[in-house]
Amino acid sequence: MPMPAQQTNPLRVGLRQERVISPQCLVIFGASGDLTHRKLIPALFELFRQRRLPTEFAILGCARRPWSDEDFRGRMAEAMASEIQQHQSAWEQFSGCLFYEPVDLQKDEDVVSLGTRLEALDRLKATRGNRTFYLSVSPAFYGSGCRALAKAGLLQDPSRSRVVIEKPFGTDYSSAQTLNRIVQSCGKESQIFRIDHYLGKETVQNILVLRFANAIFEPIWNRNYISSVQITAAETVGVEERAGYYETSGALRDMVQNHLTQMLALTAMEAPGHFDPEAIRNEKAKVLQAARLANEDEPWKCCVRGQYSRGGSPANPLAGYREEPGVNPDSTTETYVAMKLFIDNWRWQGVPFYLRTGKRLPKRLSEVVLTFRKAPVQLFDAAGGTPTANQLVLRIQPDEGAGFVFDVKAPGSGMRSRPVDMHFSYDESFGEPSDEGYVRLLADAMLSDPTLFTRSDEVEAAWRLYTPLLELIEDSPWRLPIHPYESRTWGPAAADAMLGRDGLLWRRP
């Protein structure tokens, strides 16, 4: 009996093939760290299984530990055991691309040895001197790392060498400026890829498509029709093993300055003249340069800081932030921050943008919510008592997609309105889950495509935007006190009160 023909998802018909990555060697500094085995190697393995990596490819892990190639392969296999179990044959092939070289970027002799090893890998794997250097190291070593690579002549060719830098890129406006000057002295801006994994998510990228490919949205994407915008990045986890880092950063530096600000820029930017990396980044930079705190004279009135306390249930109690290992028992580091911004341009003048992020909240999610102005005349009674404004919800994670809230007639003989939700899911519509952020971004970096990476002026504009708050925290912390909130709740009451003064509520997904 002949096998039935496999049905093709109509939404996948005509999709273009992925771009081909050139032969190259990806060099990971900090290869013994958490990010490498948790995100980078799994993302590269996914690219391999999708057949998007070239045959002429190598991954060179670098760290100070005296590992061999086999040690490195074994460590990665151990960390990815469950995934490898499902793809044993693919891993056996992929692991042949993994190599290791002990390197301390602060030692000139180690960097010279690295150059020699790269030349040997060029010959062994035919990578043609094409290299992507990934600095998965402490931010304190970004500048010196770039200098070491430049001094060794490893960044001389802009067409065949690039550097990927993890966040945070600086700790404030001044340090970001200094770091930019150092990095740009080592290579061209086109060689620098400041990575923000949020920009690799399909729905973040879909903000551009939704706006600029659909005539129904762009005409109303402005102050005339939109009354407010909420951008949320909520986490259910606590600080976990990151206490050392988190105590020196806090939610404002860790999440708002990068992830939330980039979502803000994509949501609010003007249409570029054409889909070109620099054209897009130009428009994002313009938006950030026009953004400001809602109250620049008294910034403490437009920002709330919080810190999670004990919570959970008797069966599953959760410790407060100050009880976490490695945290100062008197810590004033924020694990939650909410704020109100304005964008002073023709499109958005007077529209409030509300940003919030926090740890130990009830749900893990990231979303952008655009609330539209209510109809000028309410002709129908609302079934719930109060008319509901239309909302467009862009879900970044975990269920990537979008939803639209609008009114319909409630069942029955009367003419009463009731809000309904219309949902779109990437996974359901396209029949397969979308790529994890690092999969897309690593591929783009190796393709030298900077579209989804942050440019130097964007970084500096973002830091400049939050400088008044950072200065308050440093010089007058009583102006921005820490409000405790119970673990697995939606943050401190002060954040609700901030929106309440505008007659609004935070969306509770």
PyMOL commands that set and color helices and strands:
alter all, ss='L'
color gray80, all
select helices_A, chain A and resi 10-12+34-49+69-79+81-86+88-97+108-125+139-151+173-186+189-191+197-200+202-212+218-220+240-268+277-290+299-302+321-323+426-430+437-446+456-475+477-479+493-500
alter helices_A, ss='H'
color red, helices_A
select strands_A, chain A and resi 24-29+57-63+98-102+131-135+161-165+192-194+226-234+291-293+303-312+317-318+336-343+353-358+365-372+381-382+391-397+401-409+416-425+482-487
alter strands_A, ss='S'
color yellow, strands_A
deselect
rebuild
show_as cartoon
